[in-house]
Amino acid sequence: MAENDINYSEDSIRSLDWKEHIRLRPGMYIGKLGDGSAYDDGIYVLLKEIIDNSIDEFVMGAGRTIEVNLNDHKVAVRDYGRGIPLGKVIDCVSKINTGGKYDSKAFQKSVGLNGVGTKAVNALSTAFTVQSYRDGRTKIAEFAKGELVREEAEKETTQRNGTAINFMPDDSIFRHYRFIPEFVENMIWNYVYLNSGLTINFNGQKYFSEKGLHDLLMRHADTETMRYPIIHLKGNDIEIAMTHGQQYGEEYYSFVNGQHTTQGGTHQAAFREAVVKTLREFYDKDFDASDIRASIIGAIAIKVQEPVFESQTKTKLGSQNVGPEGPSVRAFINDFVKKDLDDYLHKNPATADAIKARILQSERERKDIAGIKKLANERAKKASLHNRKLRDCKLHLDDTHERRQDTTLFITEGDSASGSITKSRDVMTQAVFSLKGKPLNCFGLTKKVVYENEEFNLLQHALNIEDGLDGLRYNNIVIATDADVDGMHIRLLMMTFFLQFFPDLVKAGHVYILQTPLFRVRNKKETIYCYSDEERRNAIAKLGNKPEITRFKGLGEISPEEFGLFIGKDIRLDPVILKDANIKGLLEYFMGKNTPTRQQHIVQNLRVEKDDETVNPVVLDDAEIKEVA
């Protein structure tokens, strides 16, 4: 008998309490851990779990305002609902399967039905405080990593009813984390779009929406390129909004019971199918589905009883029915779209004509590049057998492996940088695509260039995004260029490529910039890598006695052994966040033919960095470069 069999006994079996299990397997409860550089990292799930409880109070008619305040590391949420019953304050945040949502009559269409969310926040925070205000009395309790550290007796208060929760995520679990305000702002906007009458005050700014999903599309769509006014339809437990633009690809925002299902699911698939079916019947023509959906931007929100999601983080709906005895999600959405969208088009012939014109334009564009596309795809298929530009990894996003979310494609400049990354990467999840010099500035060009330009075509095939994001092979697309003027220019050219032809890739949060250290500061005992002048100064102060300082001028200078430190668990990524829906205007300014205007902008934003006795070369501020995103 093997030795490990002999050691397997009663002593090998142990039971974990709730907080131990959450801390041992946090991914089961909140998905990705991450450092906050991705919109779906765990720290945002923690915040959402707390706000969801306040939203449920609003839905029940208790409290029309929620206060949310945060900085890089701390969060405070205060609602004005009914307040947790004072005798159950501790139980509600520290006992699994304890909560007020098991009464299906009270919370029939709530998302957080499992009684785990707030407990997970508690267990995964170094500091967690809950205070309930109820009928003139209040109670407060403080926790650390799920352990109760202080409890105050009930006392009188003049505060309005409600609940206040403050927490600080545990930096031993979320390494080097920080909250990015833009991601939180998107979350806040989605809450108010889906809850008419709700006001959320976020870091002193008021968020409110009158027209729901119509307002959502107005914020995300480029109004200058809309082909027709937004179609906005509402029914019992369903709301949709849609329009067509000029951008490539499709873009959808889908919600279930207020939950943003970023990975779609049965409701989003049904919506896409229903739009195609309805428009084919309305025009009495069998248009190609891709021509109907090309450049569409749509949103759908439904409410279902006892929703089934494909993970604890609830980013993809798996429910087939809208309730235990209700119709299928597919039939429910199809019936609504078929009737209400068809009625709308009959009443608004100008919109109907605009949609048909957009479909016919997509059809012409598709046929126009069909020949080029066929030749390019054949060429790419041959190249994939011995593609020197791509060093692939073993796992991909469309696999079922638990590490699929870690899959990353590094886009590098030149052979030296790609060589360093290739030698130090994790071959299971990290792939490398090497550019040959500066790519083409594709602003203003049609999608023909994606097939005519061999480098762009091979990149498109490496990512598998020709027909949309459904087949995307890597969760993270990381632009890894030198921190010099040429490197910044390549960043801009690559972001132009993605924003011009695959904007949904950026909007879905898949594109990042790799941050690599600018300096290495070391003495005989310790080495510190610094990503900014401030970090360099702090390192010098810490090591003292004139340590050795090395300035990294390019990625190729960094040895593979060192590079492994910068693309592993401590990788630093800056997400490319699209703040402005007017992509055409952004690209036209930064990448168009308005050279004198840009030259003036550069001159006005020159920065000279002085380092003691030396003056570094003048470079364009990285923050200015990022304005394109």
N, C-alpha and C positions, 0 to 999 in steps of 0.2 A: 504494500500500500504506500502511496506517495506521502511524503512528509507533510504536505499541506493538508492532506486528508486527516492525518493523525491529529493535527492541531485544531481541526474544526470541531468544536464542542459547544456546550451551553455557554461557556465564557465568551465565545465568538459572537454571540447574539446580543445586541444592545438596542435599546429604544431611545430615540432622540426626543426631547421635548420640542414644542413648536418652534421656538426661536433658534434652537440648535439646527433643526432641519432646514429652516429658511436660510440660515447663514452658511450652512454646508452646501446647499444646492440652490443658490439664489436664482440661477437661470431658469429653474422650473417655475418660478413665481413672477419674474419680471423680465425674462428674455435676456437680451444682451446686457453685459455690464458696461463696458466702455467708459470713456472719460468725458462724455457730453458732446463730443464733436459730431455725433450722428443724431438725427432727430428722434430716432427710436431707441436710444441708449436708455439703460435702466433708470438713471436719475430722473428722466422725464416721466417714466412710468410711475415712479414713486409720487411725483407731484400730481400726476393725473388721478391716482388712486384717492388722494385726499380731496381734490376738487370734485371728483365724481360724487362723493358723499354729499357735498354741498349742493351739487346740481340736483341730486335726488330730492333734497329738501325743497328746492325751488319748484320742481315738478309737482310735488305734493302740495304746493301753494303756500309754503312757509319760507319767507325771505326772498326779496327780489334783488339783493345786492350781495356780491362776494368780494372780499378784499384779498388780493394776492400781492405779496411783496417778497422779492428775493434779490440776493446778490450772487456773487460767484459760487458761494458754498452754502448759504442758509436760505430757508424757505419759511414763510409765515402765511397761513391761510385762515381767514376769519369769515364765517357765514353768519346769517341772521335768521337761521331756521329755528326749529323747536328746541335745539340743544339736546345732547345725549342725556337721558335720565341720570341724575347725579349718582344714584346708587350703582350704576352700571358703567361708569366712565372708564374704570380700569379694565373691566372685563371686555369692553367693546374694542379696546386697542391691544389686548394681550391674551385673549383666549380665542383659539381657532373655533370656527363654527358658532360664534356668538355675534348677533347683529339683529337689526330690525327688518331685514329684507326677506326673511323666510315666509312672512305672511304674504302670499301671492296676491291677495286683494289690494294690499297697500302698495306693493311694488311690482305689479304685473309686467311692466316693460322696462325694468331697470337692468343695467349691465352688470353691476357688482353683486351677484347673487351668492357668491361662495363664501363670504365672510372671511376672506384671507387678506384683501388688499391693505387695509390700515395696519394689520398685524405685520405684514411684510415690511412696510415703511418703518415701523417701530423697530423690528429686529435688525434692519439694515442701516440704522442711523446711530451715530455716536451720541447724539442728543436728540430726544424726542419729548415734547411737552404737549399735553392735551388739557384744555380747560373748557368746561361746559358752563354756560349761563342759562339758567332756567327758572322762570317765575320768581325773580328777585333773589335767587341764591346761586352760588357758584362753587365749583370744585375743580382742583388742579392736581395733576400727577405728572411726574417727570421720570423718564426712562433713559437708560444707556444700553444700547445693543439689545434691547428687549427686556432688560432687567429693571424692575421698579427701584428707583433710587430715592425718590421723595414723594410723599403724599400729604396733602393738606386737608384738614377737616373742612367740611362745608361751612360757608359763611355767606353773609348777606352781600348783595351787589346792586348797583344802580344800572349796570350794563344791560343792553337789550338781549333778549334770548338769542342763543346760537352757540356755535362751537368754534374754538380757536385751536389750531394745531401748528406748532413750530417744529421743524426738524432739520438736522444736518446729516446728509448721507455719510456713511463710513468710508473714509479715504483709504482704508486698508482693503476694501472691496472694490471701490470705484477709484482706481489709481489716477492721481493727477487730474481729477475731474474739475469741471467748472460748468455752470449753467450758461448757455448761450441765449441771450434775450430774444433773438429772432425766432428761435424754435418755440420758446414759451409763448411769444406773442401770437404765433400761428395757432397754437393750441387754444389760447384765450379767444381768438377770433372765431374759431370753430364752435366753441361753446356758445357764444352769443348768436351766431348764425342759426344754430339749431334750437335756441330757446328764446323765442320772442318774449320781450318784456324783461329779460334778465340784463342787469348791468354788472360788469366786472371791472373793478378798479385795480389795474396792474401797475405797480410801481408809480402810482400817482397819476396815471393816465386812464381815462374812461373809455370802456369798450361797450358798444351797444349796436344792435342791428334791428332795422324795421322790416326788411324784406327777405330775411333768411338766406336761402341758397342763391337768390338773385344777387344779393350783396356779395356773397362769396365769389361768384363768377366775375362780378365787376372788379373785385380786388385782384383776382388772379389772371384774368384775360386781358389781352392787349386791346383796349377799346378802339384804338385807331385802325385795327385790322379786322374788327368784327364784321361779318358779312350781313348780319341782320340783328335786330334787338333781341336780347335774351328772352327765350321762352321759359316762363316760370309757371309751373302747374302744381297744385296742392290737392290732396284728397285725404280720406281717413287713413291715418298711419303711413302716408307716403307723400313725398315732395320731390319734385325734380326740377332741374334748370339746365338749359343747354343752349349753345350757339356754335357757330363755325367761325374759324379765323383764317389766317393765311399760313400758320406755322405747320411744320411737318409733324406727323405723329398724332396720337390721340392722348387726351388728358382727362382723367376722371377723379372726382372726389366722392367717396362713398361713406355712408354712415349707417350704423344700426343702433337704435336706442341711444343716440348721442355719442356713440363710440366711433371714432375715425378709423375705418377699416383700411389702413394704408396698403394692404396687400389684396384688397378686393374681396372676392368670394362669390357666393351664389347670387347675391342681389346685384352686384356690379355686372356679372356675366349676363344675367337676365336683362338688365337695362340695355346693354350693348346689342343684345339679340333683338330686343323689342323695338328699338329705334330702327334697325335695319328692316325688320319685317313690316313695320308700320309705313315707312317711307316707300318701300317697294309697292305696297298695296295702294298707297295714296296716289303715286305717279303711274301706277299700273305698268311698271317696267322692272325687269329683273336686273337692277343695277348690281355691280360687284360690291360686296360688303365693305371691302377696303376703300372703295371710292366714296361710299356713303359716310364712313366714319373718319376719313382723312381730315385732319385739322379740327376735329370736334373737341370741344371742351364742355364737359358735362358734370353734373352733380346729382346724387340721389341720396335721400335719407328715408329709411323705413323704420317702423317700430314693430317688433315681433314679441311674442310671449316666449319666455324661456329660450333665449337665443343660444345656439351651440357654436362656439368658436373653435378654431383649430389649434389654439394655444392659450395659455393663461393670459398672455398679453393682449389677446382679443383683436388682432390686426387682420384676421381673415375669417369671414363668416362661413360656417359649414352647414348651417341650418337648411333643410330642404323645405320646411313648412313654416308658415307665419305664426302658427300656434298648434297646440295639441290636436285640435279638431279643425283647424283652418286650412285654406288652400295651400298649394305649394308656393314657395317664394317666386318661382318662375312664372306660374300662372297669374299670381296676384299682380306682379309688375307688368306682365305682358298685357293683361286686360286693361289696366289703368292707362298705360302708354297708348295702346291701340285706340281707346275711346277718346281720351283727353287730348292727345297730340293730334289725332286726326281732326277732331272738332276745331282745335286751334288753327290748324292750317287752312281749313275751309273758311274760317272767319278772318284770316289774315293772309290774303293771296300774295301780297308783296313779300312776306316772309317765305311763303311756299316757293315763289319764283326764285328768291335768293338762294334757298337751299338747293334747288334743282341746278342752278347755275354753278354752285360750288361743287356739286357732285360731278357735273359734266366737265368742269375744269380738272378735277382730280383724275377723271377717266382719261382725258387727253394727255395729262402729264404722265400718267402710268404707261400709256401706250407709246408715248414719245421716247421714253427711256428703256422700253422693253428690250430692244436689240442690244443696246449698250450694256444693260443689266445682265443679259444672258451671257455675253462674252466675258464680262468682268467676273461673274460668278464662276464660270468655268475656269478662268485664270486663277481665281482665289482658291478654288477646290484643288487645283494642281499644286499651288504654292503651299497649301496647308500640310501637304505631305512632307515638305522640307522647308517650312517657313523659318527663315533665319531671323526674322524680326520678332517672333514670338517664342519665348521659353515658357511653356505652359505648366500649370500645376495639376495635381492629380484629382482634386475635388473641385466641384463647380456649384454655382448657386442653385441649379435645377436638380442637384442631388438631394437625397433625403438625409444625408449625414448631419450630425448635430453641429459640425463646424462649418456648415454651408454659409453662414452669415459672415465668416471670417475671410471668405474668398476675395482676393484682391489682385487687380492688375496694375502694375506700376508702368507708367509711360515715361520712358527716359530719353535723354538726348545723348546720342553718340554711344560708341562701344565701350569706352572706359567706365562710364557710370553704370551702364547696364551690366557690365562684367562684375562690378563690385556687388551690385544687388543680387545678381544671379548666384554668385558664390555664397552669399550670406542669407539668402531667403529661406523660408519654410516651403519646401517643395510640395507639401500637401495642399497649401492654400494660397501661395503667393506666386503669381506669374509676372513675366516681364515682357513688355513690348518696346523695342528699340526704334527710335526715330532716326532718320538719316538727315542730320542737319535740321534746318528750320522748315516746318511744314508750310504748305500753301496758305496764304490768306484767302479764305473762301467766302468772305463777306460779300453779299450781293450776287453770288453765283447760285445756280440752280442745283438740284440734287444730282444732276448728271455728273457733277465733279466728283461725287463720292465714288462713282463707278469708274470714271475716267482716270482718277488719281490712284495709282496702285497702293500707295501707303494708306490713304483713307479707306480704300476698299478692304484692304487686309485687316485694318483695325476694326472696321464695321463687322467683319466676319469673325474676328477674334472675340468680340463682345456679343455677337449673335443678336444684333438689335435691328437688323434690316426691316423686320416686320413688326417692330414694337418691342416693349420691354418684357413680354411674357417669357421669352427664351433667354433673357440676360444671363450670361455665364459667370459674372463676378459681381459681388455685392458692392465692392468698393473699387472705383476707378481713380487711381491716384496719379496726378501729374507730378513727376519727380524731376525737377530741373535745377540747375545751379542758381544760387542766390546772387546773380549778377545781372547786368542789363540784358545780355543775350538770353539768359535763362528766363527772365521776366517776359521777354518778347515771345518766347516759345510757349510760355503759360498762356499768354493772351491769344496766340494763334490756335492753341488746342481748345481753349474755352470758346473761342469763336466758332470752331468746328462743331462742338457739342450744342451750343446755343442756337446755331443756325439750322442744324439738321436734326438734332435729337434733344430739344429743350426739355422734354419730359424726363430725360435722364438726370438733368440738373435739378429740376423741380422735385423729383422723387428722392433727392438727397444722396445720390450715388457718387458724385464727383467731389474729389478732395485735392488739396495741395499738400505735398509732403514737406514738413519742416525738418531740416537737418541742421545740426549745430554749426554755428559760425566760428566758434572758438573751442580749443581744448586747453584747459588750464590744469597743470599738474606739478606735483613735486614727487619725491621718491616714495611717498606713502599713499598718495591719493590722486585720482584723476577725476576732473569735473568737466562735463561737456556743457557748453553754454549756447543758448539759442538767441541771445540778445546781448547788447552792451551792458544792460543792467545785471543780467546773470553773470556776465564776465567780471564786473566790478565786485559783485558779491563773492564770487569764487576766489578772486585775488585777496579780498579781505579775510576770507576764511582760511586760506592756505598760508598767507603771509610770506615774508622773507623772499620776495622776488621769485615766484614760481615760473616755470616755463610756460609760455603762451604761444599757441599755434593758431593761425588764422586759416580756416579752410576756405579756399577760393573756388573749389569745384567738387562735385560729388566723386569724380575720378580720383581725387587726392586721398579720399578716405579709404583705408584698408578694408577688405571684406570682413575681417574680424571685428573692427570697430563698427562697420555698417550694420552688422547683425544686432548691435545694441539699439539702433535707431529705428529698426523696422520690426522689432519684436513686441513684447508686451508693453513697452514704454513708448511705442510709436506716437509721434505727435502729428496730428492731421488738422488742417484748417478746412472746414467744409466750404464749398462754393455755394453761397446762398443768394438766390435771386430775389432782390428786394423790389425791383421794378418790373411790372408786367410788360413794359414797352421794350421788348428785346431788340426790335429793329432800331429804335432810337439810340439805345445804348451802344450797339455795335457800330452804328453809323458814325457816332461821335469818336469812338476809340479806334475803329478799324477802317473807316471810310476815307474819302479823298480830301477831307477838310484839314490838310496838313498845317496851314498857318494857325488855325484855332488850337490844334493840339500842341503846336510848338509854344504858343503863348501860355498854355496851361502848364507845360513842363517848366518853362522858365519861372513862372510864378510859384512853383512848388519845389524848386531845387532845395536840397538840404546838404549842408556841409557838416560832416561828423568829425569832431576833433578828438583825438585820443592822445592825451598828454602832449608830447612833443611832435606828433605826426598828424598829418591831415590826410584822411582817407579820400579816395576818388569820390566824386559826386555821383550819386545814383538816384534813380527815381524811387520815391518812397513806396514801400510795398503796399501800404494802405491805399495809395492812389491807384496802383495797379488793380487792386481788388475791387475798385468801384465798378468795374465791368460786371462783377457778379453781385 
